[in-house]
Amino acid sequence: MEDIKKIRTVCRSCHGGCGVIAHVKNGKVIKVEGDPDSPISHGSLCTKGLAITQLAYHPDRILYPMKRTGKKWERISWDEALDTIAGKFKEIKAQFGAEAIVIGQGTGRDFESHFSRFGNLLGTPNMITAGHMCYLSRIGATLTTCGRHPAIDYENNPKCIVMWGCNPLWTNPDEYKGADFWQAYKKGAKLIVIDPRKGFLAKRADLWLQVRPGTDAALAMGFHHVIIEEGLYDAEFVAQYIHGWDAFVERVRKDYSLGRVEEITWVKQDLIRKAARLYATTRPAGIHWGVPTEQTINCTDFTRAAVGLMAATGNLDAPGGNVFHQPPGTRSIAEFSSHRSLSNEQRIKQLGGEQYRLASRMTIVTPKCVWDAILTGEPYPVKAGYLVGTNPVISRANATEVYEALSKLDFLVVSDFFLTPTAELADIFLPAGTWLEQNHVADNWKFHGYVLARQKAVEIGECWQDHKIFMELGKRMGQQWWDTVEDALEWLLEPTGLTWEEFKEKGYLHGEPKFYKYREKGFSTPTKKVELYSTILEGWGRDPLPKYTEIPESPISTPDLAEQYPYILNSGLRTPTFFHSANRQVPWLREIRPDPIVEIHPKTAMKHHIRDGDWVWLESPRGRAKERAKLNDGIDPRVIVAEHGWWYPEIKSSDHGWDVSNINMLTDNSHESMDPVMGATNLRVLLCNISRCEEQ
Amino acid sequence: MKKISLIFDKKNCIGCHACEVACKQEHGLGVGPRLVYVIEKSSDFIPVYCHHCAKAPCKDACPVDAISRNEQGIVLIDGDLCIGCRECVEACPFGAMQYEENKEIAIKCDLCVDRLAEDKLPACMSVCPTGCIHFGEKKSIAAVFERTPRPKE
């Protein structure tokens, strides 16, 4: 009997970052605990991280590579798997060009560097992620507006926090976890919550603005209206550091009177005024915003208007405001990704690259363009795919189309932990390692100034961490990689002067905080100023000023359709136990949340003879899904809020019930519905109807 | 010896359920018994947990004296003595007493007595992001709430 070894590592059950102590006995992780010394999580750990042992040692987990033979899966060796893939990819590349191979990942899983490097060295410009409507879209919009992503600075005690479409205590926070927000709030910060649902934070807030889903950009312009009208802006900053202020002021005055903003957003004028005043007159004040603001046609415009608020009030790069955290000194993701290796000849072939210019600049493609190419062969055929840690059949808009497109590929490789509905469509399955099975310089892709040592606690079966799979497959394709995963980490760490072993010992690195950096060198934009008037967007022939665009499918845009589908469906209800389509097979988590939940107002329920807990059908012009009703009088009766990510691992047939409770049966991915420069899909505002299921 | 207890500051419970999973992991429990759990009711969260009552109804209800109180005041059940009659489950006014179907015995919060012996916090408390779970001496634990700094609460 061995003693228990305690290994300090970093979770990645969501975007990751929380410190963990893994207890290892006889080569098996028997327990995980929060790491009190973690600068990110301070000892707290959520359900997803705590349940990792049930995921990692789950009886359904696939622990070796497999190939499909007819309708069955057959175990194969890593050599056979990688040789098969390399051979097939080389064949397709020779016949159709590298652009005929799409590589895809899902939400940020800390292998972006390896993913992009593999794609760039392969020569395909067609890389899909979740970034078109999640986080990367915010990085893109902030990059064009102020040069870098300004994350809220909880460490320096904001006196006012605007929590805009975000609940970091529950679910996938990026830079900061809920614990930091909570500390700042407990120290007495004023709290403004912008959320269509009344939840824990809304109830605690000094001001709660119950916004109509998808209208955040209009609300932000309403804030600007008050700030401009009442002269609450930082005149010196505005004069020196904002490009296009006058044109912006004119836009706000002309198009965004508080009356109009109230009409668009359903938020009362006096409440908008109070909130804008509180934010603008409390220093320092920070905005912490979440993906709901990005998952509509207004994706880029909202982020740009929000950066405008930080800038106009002088909170940009001010301690306790929204700051450009200093990088910790490692080599960057961009450098590792070797974007320069992708030739211009290949780059210009990027699907949708001409249309979605910002996505293209962020080196990604909105998935719709890929599905179109697979299904129509236009503008050129896409024949093969390599999907890593992603389950697009469940998690991308218009699931029916996604399923059809992936089924049509000649050759599909999926790397995952389980045979998901997406993996079941593959020809080759690669068994990925969980975060317990990884060595990595974690969090290097975030903007909080930290990198963290995620170190391998165990190896399980024949699983490999995805970083290694990219490397070994890449090498068989003739790409230049390092000998081992750890050699690559040494290269990432080299500028810090630390070896991987030393870094593991240290646990983390933090960039030395520095504020008001623009005073020395301006902002990293073409004009060196905060571009509320964007010269980049102007160059692309787009509106250079932020604005609100009415959602193409809404009671206002399509009143006839709204008669048949009278409710606004927000398909983004989050839970603390699941991360998108993950974790439905984890017993501890499924016990807490056994069924998919849709929240409806009691009045809506009464109208449709629905009781709390009833199964209901949700239906849109594109399809339907079944979820369980939960009554919530804290949402507008016109709004329905549904969970996403549902499939049923317990259904053992290969479809795993992918189309039963999948909210993306209802969502739209038409080009008209997406953000015009980022290709963000609209997951937060569509029309739907609801009815009680006959079978309960 | 001073008597200790567990208490949740309900208004700060955000319903993240981390305490539940930490507890299950610590006690090696599968699906079924939930020694601590959070009920969600619309936008309210109601934690259910053992109060280690000074006059414990579960202890009084047990026909075979399987439930006892240790010198720290922690109410414990001896699984070997339990006959699975569920009288304690019925008696608990909080719904904290649980039943382990596999073993056909009652099971309850032991306030992580083994962790306390190692000077560690109870598992539920160790992971809570809002710090709404407290344990300590019965008489002074209420002071935790009085120290809450936000004036508007």
Interface residues (C-beta under 8 A of the other chain):
Chain A: K31 V32 E33 G34 G43 S44 L45 C46 T47 L50 A51 T53 L169 W170 K177 G178 A179 W182 K186 K187 G188 R197 K198 G199 F200 A202 K203 D206 P576 T577 P587 W588 L589 R590 E591 I592 L631 N632 D633 G634
Chain B: I14 G15 C16 H17 A18 E20 V21 A22 K24 Q25 E26 G30 V31 R34 S42 S43 F45 S126 V127 C128 P129 T130 G131 P149 R150 P151 K152
